[in-house]
Amino acid sequence: MDSFYRELSTLYKKSNGYYDDFDKLDKNIQVALFDMIFNLGAVKIVTKFTEFDKAIKTGDWIKAAKESYRPQLSAERNNYVRAKLSAANSIKVTTP
């Protein structure tokens, strides 16, 4: 858990062009990102899930939800992550 947290908080930073720092993101988004990094690793999130990564950068939680699908996982787990990201959609996104 600690190593995943370090990776997430190092990657998801405003200074890296992301919507906000990992610790400031909604808890639903944090949980979804933990699930993604657990399954894929940080490198694959950025290099293989490029549309997901772009959506996280801009705070487009609905697009991130759609792009979070991982074919190797069960529908239940994919739906769980999609629901976490979709729940964050009520967050007002402001352009930095």
NORBEL-V278690 format. One record per pair of residues at least 12 apart in sequence whose ideal C-beta (glycine too) atoms are under 7 Angstrom apart, sorted by the first residue. I is the first residue (numbers start at 0). J is the second residue. D is the distance in Angstrom with one decimal. If there is no record, write none. Layout:
i=I j=J d=D
i=I j=J d=D
This chain:
i=3 j=33 d=6.0
i=3 j=36 d=5.2
i=3 j=37 d=6.3
i=6 j=36 d=6.1
i=6 j=41 d=4.6
i=7 j=21 d=4.9
i=7 j=32 d=5.6
i=7 j=33 d=6.9
i=7 j=36 d=5.9
i=8 j=21 d=4.5
i=8 j=22 d=6.3
i=10 j=41 d=5.5
i=11 j=32 d=6.9
i=16 j=56 d=5.7
i=17 j=55 d=6.3
i=17 j=56 d=5.2
i=18 j=55 d=6.7
i=18 j=56 d=6.2
i=18 j=57 d=6.3
i=18 j=58 d=3.7
i=25 j=87 d=4.6
i=25 j=90 d=5.7
i=27 j=83 d=4.3
i=27 j=84 d=6.9
i=27 j=86 d=4.6
i=27 j=87 d=4.8
i=28 j=60 d=7.0
i=28 j=84 d=6.5
i=28 j=87 d=5.0
i=30 j=83 d=5.2
i=31 j=67 d=6.7
i=31 j=80 d=4.8
i=31 j=83 d=4.0
i=31 j=84 d=4.9
i=34 j=80 d=5.1
i=35 j=67 d=6.5
i=35 j=80 d=6.8
i=38 j=69 d=6.1
i=38 j=72 d=6.6
i=48 j=66 d=6.4
i=50 j=66 d=4.5
i=51 j=63 d=5.7
i=51 j=66 d=3.8
i=51 j=67 d=5.8
i=54 j=66 d=5.8
i=58 j=92 d=4.0
i=60 j=84 d=5.0
i=60 j=85 d=6.6
i=60 j=87 d=4.4
i=60 j=88 d=4.7
i=60 j=90 d=7.0
i=61 j=85 d=6.5
i=61 j=88 d=5.4
i=63 j=84 d=4.9
i=64 j=81 d=4.5
i=64 j=84 d=3.8
i=64 j=85 d=4.6
i=67 j=80 d=4.9
i=67 j=81 d=5.9
i=67 j=84 d=6.1
